[in-house]
Amino acid sequence: MNSNVLIESFAEFARSKNIDRPTMMSILEEVFRTMIRKRYTDDANFDVIINVDKGDLEIYRNREIVDDNSEDIWDHDKIPLAEAQKIEPDYEVGEQVAEEVKLEDFGRRAVLMARQTLIQRVKDLERDNLYQAYKDQVGEVVVGEVYQVWSREALILDKDENELVLPKGEQIPKDRYRKGDTVRAVVHRVEVINGTPKIIISRAAPAFLERLMEQEVPEIYDGLITIKNIVREPGERAKVAVESYDDRIDPVGACVGMKGSRIHAVVRELENENIDIINYTNNLELYIARALSPAKIGSMKINEQTGRVSVFLKPDQVSLAIGRGGANIKLASRLVGMEIDVFREAEDFEEDIALDEFTDEIEGWVIEELKKIGLDTGRAVLAVNKEDLVRRTELEEETVEELFRVIHNEFEEHDEEGQVEEQNSGAAQ
């Protein structure tokens, strides 16, 4: 392989990888100087001249002529007179010799090694450029095209044909992709695996919702409204706490838009994810009440030391507060940073039974587990959703089922006894 073929093939490869000319020249010179050092030990007295456009390469070895008997004849930048005169008979001691070294002089193996080194250097540079480019884009939205879909992830190509990975866990559950589909996502993180950067993108991260809202709500982009916190159950529900720095701007209204025009665009992108926009406040009690929207709170007890909140609601509001699958209360807890326990307000006419009276049928450790989350009566237990009770305690689902059965039976027997007493009392009169 001659120098023209080597340089032209490298230049074409480098251009296909968007490597600029100065960088290309630098790589070429460094590779050739490495070849020189391997053969001649030192490259300080060599000139390497490259013309990328024409594919020309010229390498000159510069040495000073010394007497044949001089002690310096073994220096890398010295040449004995007798050897210099083989190049040009008129040379004399003290003159400089510029001897051209052909690429072929290095041997076929060295040239092939240089070619592989050039390609590898470009690939390394390409990987480094990709890492640097995306490292600074973490949290920003990118648009790509689906190239391949597997069971655990999808491969996305950006506009420069760079590979981005969208894992299943970072997708919205309702997402269904086919090759050629356009995907919008946020750059979640950049990992380096065996020297190769791996760009992980996400549609499930709170940052994706935040960027979408910035695009749709000019007041957020301009900094007039700030997003204080975002929590999501991707594809199902999200809660966004916003605050305005301008008293004339209603942050919730600005985010929703006229007839929901602004928020609808975001909802469509997120596969109809239900988004609650909440007005942020430093008043913790009010903030918790807003976080549990659309449920209306009766009263609450906040224990900042344990980080728990006991919220009391009317029976028809309990299911609204908990939400489908417990989504609403989970998001509200994450939004305010406290564990929220929901209780049904006891009706005036309803009699209650302390859990300590169930010791014959309910084990003591189960009663203690219930007391840990503020449940100390039968009706307080029945006011909590079964799934929510499993989530908030160490109890198994079968144990909770048995617990509800025992308490229900006790209240039914209690009600029947009350009815009998009323009947007996009426008969006596």
PyMOL commands that set and color helices and strands:
alter all, ss='L'
color gray80, all
select helices_A, chain A and resi 3-16+21-40+71-74+81-87+103-106+108-135+168-170+206-216+218-221+251-256+258-269+284-291+315-322+324-336+355-358+364-372+378-382+386-392+397-428
alter helices_A, ss='H'
color red, helices_A
select strands_A, chain A and resi 46-51+56-66+78-80+96-101+141-149+153-157+163-167+182-193+196-202+225-233+237-244+274-279+299-303+308-313+339-344
alter strands_A, ss='S'
color yellow, strands_A
deselect
rebuild
show_as cartoon
